[in-house]
Amino acid sequence: MEHPIVAKILKGGINSVDLSMLDGEKGKRVLDYVSERLYKLNKIAEAVEILRRADGFEKLKKMGDELMAQNKGELAALCFIPTGDKERLNNAAILCLKAMNYRLAARAYEAAGEIEMAEFLEKNFC
């Protein structure tokens, strides 16, 4: 049987639950599990938000790496933005540019600390 909080988040989204009641290791395990379920349901943005709130940066990097291997740079960028991993962000930003998603590429470059490139994209393409 599934944990009631897991079911509530899967049904109503992350904002349907007060995450502050999930303190400690048990809460982290619940959020990790929910993020995996959302990832498998292809709800990447929701999985990223849960991991961001749970400080699951290593898991975000792993998810992003999997998406990069599948040539899904835009989804990978969503995973990498909260991590601030410069190399991964730059690689994902390049794929975003190839997909002509200039706004997401700018966000990735900004998160990587490449402010000039982010501003260039915002000014000229967004």
Secondary structure, DSSP 4 states (H G I P E B T S, - for coil): ---HHHHHHHHH-GGGS-GGG--HHHHHHHHHHHHHHHHHTT-HHHHHHHHHHTT-HHHHHHHHHHHHHTT-HHHHHHHHTTTT-HHHHHHHHHHHHHTT-HHHHHHHHHHTT-HHHHHHHHHHH-
